[in-house]
Amino acid sequence: MNADEAAVIVWIFKQYVKGLSPDAIAEMLNAQGIPGPRGQPWRGTAIRGHRRREGDS
């Protein structure tokens, strides 16, 4: 992880603490053109997790 990725993660946590939903946060990240995991667009499950992918890395 680099400093830019770390800054995005901190930003995500701050937005979540403010009460934004994972889906809303994902929409904001996509609107800003910030690449999501594996270079794909952001989805709410990338932030909140997905039951079937629990523990995947």
Sequence and secondary structure as in RCSB ss.txt:
>XXXX:A:sequence
MNADEAAVIVWIFKQYVKGLSPDAIAEMLNAQGIPGPRGQPWRGTAIRGHRRREGDS
>XXXX:A:secstr
  HHHHHHHHHHHHHHHTT  HHHHHHHHHHTT   GGGS   HHHHH  GGGTT  
